[in-house]
């Protein structure tokens, strides 16, 4: 797999291998954590995806947006929201990346992987706090968690992850080494795993029950302006709620506050960070017709989003996964 978008120097599309030859997803080791508090890692099933680099697409050596709206270079700076591509896995098993275009939308898609039909959950992670993801945590249909670093070989982290129906990395929630992972089990209990900064994870810590009231959970970066990553969650009535990050591993989220109602017109909510390159994290929403909408972040917890702007016409329902 070689999805390579972000702000890191040298992480350019031209580093993608020219030959689109599928290579087997390598199981090169086990991580420190698995879903059920460190059971023995499961062996990768024979149907594990073969990931392949895309052909070179003639991109410039640095695929980052050329400039912020104020004219400065789009590089990681203290307090900036993360800037990442949006990835979509379609029903044919192909993976595409859409980097921000620097003007508030998304650039044309680039094919970056194959055989994603066996991947059930996927989320990006930043391991060196530079504001750009370093790789992807992915869980296959057999419940095996892998970490796939951009430009490197995927490695097994552990088995048993099929007990979760939602897995997400909103960022560095507990202030430790790197981005962390949250996971919701079938009974609605939310758990947190701290990241070591190399794709492996600590054992899980219980966040709390009751999270099965939500049918969408999203977040990547700070929504409230306090420098801590937050998440949003939509309940069955279509109300969107904000959970502000606390920086505390045992209680990573403050009590929820209401953002607004009417959000049930969307079938997917996802955040990959800052799309319009203004330093504040944003939210992407896909409606039932397959159109894509951007909610620009404000940095204000009382009203975290501006009015929506359409950034994609119908057709986005082709993607089974967006992350």
N, C-alpha and C positions, 0 to 999 in steps of 0.2 A: 504494500500500500504506500502511496506517496502523495497524500494531500498536502501541499506545501504553500500555504498562504499565511501571511503574518508580517510582523515588522522586523523580524530578526534579519540582520545582514547575512547574506550568503544563503538564506532560505529562499531560493528563487525557483521559478518554474523551469528555468534552463537546467536545473540540477536533476529534474525528472529524467529517468532513463529514456532513451529514444526508442528502444525496442519495447513494444507492448507485449511482453512475454510473461504469462502468469507464473508466479512463484508461490510455493506452498507456504501457508501461514505457519511459521516456525514456533514450536513450543520449546523455549530455550531455558526455562527455569520456572520456579514458583515464587510467589510473593509472600509477604508476611501475613496477609489477611485473606480470608474467604468469607462467604456469606454467613456461615453458621459458626462464627468465632473459631476459625482455624481448623476446620476439618481437613483431611488429607486432600490435596488438590486432585481433581479428577483428570484423567487422561483426555486429551482432545479427541473428539469423535472423528471418524473417518470423513465426515461431511464438512469438516472445518473449511472455511472459505479459502480459496486461493486468491490472494490479493496481487494486483498487478499495477505497476506504474503506467501512467498514461504516456502516449507519445508526446514529444516536445511540441509546444504550441507556438513557438516563436515569440514568447513573452520577453520583456526586458529583464535585465538581471535582477532588478528589485521590483517586485510586484506590489509594493505598498502604494496606497494613494499618494499622489504627488505632493499634495499640500493640504493642510487644514484650511477651513474656510477663512481664517485670518491670515493665511499665506505662509505660516510656518510649516516646517517639515513634519510629516506624520510619524514621529518617533515616540517611543515610550517615555513619558515624563512623570514625575511624582504626582499622584492624584488623578492621572488620566484613567479613563475606563479602558478595559482591554479592547483590542481591535483584532477581529478574527474573520475568516470567511464563514459563510453559511454553507453547510454541507447537506446534500440531499441524496438519499439512496432510493432509487426507483424500484418498481416492482419487477423489473428485469434483472435486478441485482447490480446495476451500475451505480457508481458513486460520483457525484459532481460537486465541484466547489464553486462558490460565487463570492469573490472578494468584494469588499466595499469599493465603490467607484470614486469616492472622494467628494461626491456632490450630493450625498444623501440617499443614494440608491445602491444597487448591486451591479457589478460588472457581468459580462457574459460568462456563461458557465464553462468550466473546464473539466473534462473527464479525468478522474484521478484514481479510480479503483474499480475492480470487478468482483462479481460473486459475493455481493453483500446480502444476498437473499437469506443467508443463515444467521445474520446479525439481528438480534432482537432489540438491544439498547446500545446507544453510543453517545458519548459526551466528550468534549474537548477539555484539556487540562494544561495549565501553565505551571511549569516547575521551577522557574528561575525568577519569577516576579518582574519580568520585563514587559508585561502587558500583551503578550502574544502567546498563543497556545504552542505547546511543544509536541503534542501527540494526542491520541485518542484512546480512552478506555472503551472497550466494546465487549458485549456479552452475547454469546451465540445461543442458538436455540437449545443447546444442551446444558446451559447454565454455567459455561466456562467464561471467566473474565480474563481478557487479554489487555495488555497495554501495548499500543503500537506507536512508537516514537516516529515523528516525521523524519524520513530519510533512513530509518533503521528497521531492524527485524522485529515483528511483534513477539511478545513473550507472555507466557501464561502467568497470571497472578494467582488464580485459585478457582476451585469449583464450588458448586452449590448456590450460585447466584440466581438460579431460576426461582428462588423463593421470593424474589422482588418483582413488582410490577411497574416500578418507576425508579430510575437511576439517573442522577444528575450531579454535575459539578458546578456549583455557582461561583466557585473561587476559593480563596483561602479563608475559610470560615473561622478557624480557631487560632490563627496567628502563628502557626508552627512553620514547618519548612516550605510548604508549597500548597497547591490547590488540593482541596479535600473532596470527598464523594459523599452524597447522601443517597439513601435507598429506602423505599417504602415496601414493607412486606404485605402479604395478602390480608392480614388482619388490620391493616391501617397504621401500624407502628412505623415511625420514621427513625432511621439509624444514621449515624455519621461515622465515616472512616477518614482518618487523617492521612494525607499524602506525605510520603517521605521525600518526594522530589525526584524520584527515578521511576515512577509508575507503580511502585509497590505501596502497600497501605498498612496502617495499624489495624488491630482488632477493632471491632465496632463498639460504639457507645450509643445507648438508647437516647433518642431525643424526646419521644413521646408518642402516645396513641392518638387516634382520631383523624389521621391524615387521609383516610379513605373517603372523606367527604368531598375531596377535591378530585376533579377529573383532568385538570391541567396544572402543572407546576413548572415554573420557568425562572431563570435568573442567571446572569453572568456579569458580576460587577456591582457597583454601588448605585443605588437608586435614591438614597436619602441625603447624600452629601456629607456623610460622616466618615467616609473612607473605608467602610466595611461592606463586604458583599451582602446583598439582600436577595430575597426571592419573592415572587408573586404566585398566588394560587387561586384557581377559579373553582367555586363550588357548583353543585348541581343546579342551583337557581340562576347561574350566570353572573354571580357577583364575584368581582376580583378583589383579592385581599393582599396587602403588603405585610411581609414578615421581615422586619429589620434585623440585620446581623448584629450580634453582640460581641463577637470575638471570644466567646466562652465555649469550650468544647462540650461541657455538660449541659449547657443551655444556649445553643448557638443562635436562637431566634427570640426576639422580644414578642410580646403579645401582638396579635394581628390588628391592623387598621384597615378600614374599608376604603378601596379606591373608587369603585363604582359598579353599577349594574349594567346588564345588556351584553355581557361578554360571551354569552352562549351562541352568538351568531358565528363564532369561530370554531373550527375543528382542531386547530393546533396553535399553541403559543410557544414561542422559543426565543431565547436571547443568546447571542454570541458576543455581546458587548456593544461597542460603539460603532454604529453603521454610518452616521453622518459626520463622524470625525470632529465632534465638538467637545470631547472630553467627558461626556456623560453617557452611561450605558442606555441602550434602547431595547424595545420589545418588537418582535415580528409576530404578526398574526395572519393566519390563513383562513379565509372564509369557506363556506360550503361550496361556492362556485369555483374555488381554486384560485382566487385572487389573493395577492399578498399585500399586506398593509404594514406600515412602519409607524410605531408610536415612539416619538423622540422623547428621551428622558429629560427631565427638568432639574434633577438634583434636589427636588423639594419633596419631602416625605408626605406632605399634605395633599399634593397634586403631582404625582411622579411622572405623568405623561402629558405631552401636548396632544392636540387633536390628530387623528390618524391621517396618514398620507399614503395613497396607493403607490407601491413600488413594483408591482408585478400584476399583469393581467391574468386571465384564467389560464389554467394549465398546471398550476403548482400542486394540484391533487395527484399528479403523477408520482409524487414522492411519498413513499411509505414511512421514511424516517427523515426528519429535519433536525439538525443539531449544529 
